[in-house]
Amino acid sequence: MSMTNLLSTKVKWAAIAVVGLGFLAFDSLIIVKEGQQAVISQFGSPVKVIDQAGLVVKMPTPVQTVTHIDSRAQVLSLPHNEYGTSDRSNLVVENFIVWKIADPIRYLTSVGNKEVASTRLSALVNAEVGIAISSVNLPTLFGMAEQDKSVKSLFAEITTKVDAKAQRELGIEVTSLRAKRLGFPIQSLASIYNRMESEWQHLEKKYIAEGEELAASIRAETDRLVSEIEAKAYRDGQIIRGESEALAAATYADAYQSNADYFTFTRYMETYEKVLKDNATLILPTDLPLFEQFFETPKVKK
């Protein structure tokens, strides 16, 4: 072999080596983007999770391979489904869920991809919603009483149960489960409306009865207070009247003691006014003390 051929062969092998090393270097570098996670598998088994964006080095393929998964929140809309309540009423519910991957390794080993995850989540949600709705009565689900279980509280409980099972079985965290649309089958609307009307009429009678009872209690309390006020006023009035009469009697007594003649004269005048009226005719002796004012000369003190 000539020197030229030998040199050419070495150049080829060097080029192949450079290309091979470049390929190995390129294959060993992993770029993890924002909103992504990378799962490194060694001989097909997941061994490491990269959850920070940046450049990561791994062993070359086929020793180690990488799988990129989306770590952002996902929204899954489920088709409407018909469920039965405990009082044998049908309810049509259309749900949606918000989920994200919580355990990438479990997600890859149990689900593998987004399509399978959607199918598994749909089945899980439909089962849990059916169990929850079958445990409540339709009137209590839409009732106004405090003990009634509202749609919001019911789906909060369902979210907790679905999240626990999804994390345990699928490596998925369910952050929210809500009813996008909730209604009744067309064939059941008439009976439902009649039942709701009957329930509202029952509540109306209940509230009216409670109001009348309260009004009667208020009226009775008012009458009692009025009676107490009137009795107190009458008592105070009698006391004031008695005190006034006593004061008047004392005033009369003082007046009589200070000027007995004038007091006697005014009493006679009052008696004349009452007796001698309406052309009355009286036959009385003239020596009565009553008429001494007419027949005797007034006495004047000197």
ZIWOZI-V488893 format. One record per helix or strand of 3 or more residues. SS is the DSSP state (helix for helix, strand for strand). FROM is the first residue (numbers start at 1). TO is the last residue. If there is no record, write none. Layout:
ss: [SS SS]
from: [FROM FROM]
to: [TO TO]
This chain:
ss: [helix strand strand strand strand strand strand strand strand helix helix helix helix strand helix helix helix]
from: [3 29 36 45 54 64 74 81 90 104 114 138 151 172 186 260 289]
to: [28 32 42 50 57 70 77 84 101 110 133 141 169 183 258 275 295]
